[in-house]
């Protein structure tokens, strides 16, 4: 089974029958991480791939393991968060731009992590789960200092509201908050000059745990 993100049908899982056979026509024309023109039919249980013509293969180019690791992570988070069969031209654009950027540029290890976080937060916003990054989610006041992050409440909170609601939250530094905003808003050329901060990993993990629980909730309801 393959995951494909298609411009016309969104995210699809398709069966590529016979792709392992040496003489398969599909073999070699559909590698991992490639841009391809594909055709498929609806089988009894699965969609079945009937043809594929690669236009661009992104896993072959320079960059070695750092790049391959990044491609796997981008692919994983995308398939994990994006709902199946939802066509969305902005998601397509996000994916396409990330892939094309990686085609042109060789990233260092820390740049690849920044790149991944940028992709993650942009994806989260496109899917409508973007956290509030300027105001307290409870009192709506703009927060200047003493910033806390509560993923399940939808973003930033001020210390007074947290105290009132008796909530525990992760405090974040102003520098990390700035970096998080930059991830979303600045061009990659500017962003990659920034120093990676360990706090970003905590924010990412907290958001991911929240998204995972949301996703499981939606599935069972
Ligand atoms: Zn507040």
Boltz pocket constraint, residues with backbone or C-beta under 6 A from the ligand:
constraints:
  - pocket:
      binder: B
      contacts: [[A, 136], [A, 137], [A, 138], [A, 139], [A, 140], [A, 141], [A, 157], [A, 158], [A, 159], [A, 160], [A, 161], [A, 162]]
      max_distance: 6.0
